[in-house]
């Protein structure tokens, strides 16, 4: 039996480091490098880059109020709110997730086998944000990338889950963005395809020939954001009347009232209505 110290006994203080003293750490072979050290690049093949070289968020402007409205009164109660508008920074392979690496490397290999434009020509940037892989595609090559992701056996993204529009008024020459979520049932993977166009030339190739289910989603994106999908079989409004002027979900769309006649009365804009407070 070994003697255990009593309640009043204390260990030899020479064995206890003083508060604030931290033993010096020596790097051992095989230790993972500390974040940001430039002398510790990854060693995963031809894509090895230091973590410190990964781009940070891109500031493209700021949003005032809850909806960023300009030119009319903000009736949301958040008119004094000022928030930066940031786009996530890019990531360079190798990525942290094995499935994401498999998608990127599979697309690189598939494009190389086809003998057409290479990966660097069709993909502007790779972004991993909130655990989601996004490929920013040059708009002219969007159908090529989508069909390659659909047909290549190593990729097999058989399903498109729709199309969503985004408007960044402060992003010069790339104000309009469209995002396509793709799902691989075979490999249980997801990837987002994102492409952009300027306000002055809002044309993006339609993906209806690759994924027919994007038909109505692209119509809705056209209706609300004004993106013109070249090659769409019937690009007409889906929610708003055919003769409607403007696209209601753009950030620069005025939030004033619409002059509607109802029982002989006119509904004024919100900032001109009677206040009851």
Secondary structure, DSSP 4 states (H G I P E B T S, - for coil): ------TT----GGGSPPTT--PPP---TTPPPPTT-TT----SGGG---GGGS---EEEEEEETTT---SS---SS-TT-EEEEEEPPP--SSPSSHHHHHHHHHHHHHHHHHTSS-HHHHEEEEEEETTEEEEEE-GGGHHHHHHHHHH-TTT---EE---EEEE-TTSTT--EEEEEEEEETTTTEEEEEEEEE-GGG-EEE--TTT-GGGHHHHHHHHHHH--EEET-TT---SSS-TT--S-TTSTTS--SPP--EETTEE---GGGSPP--
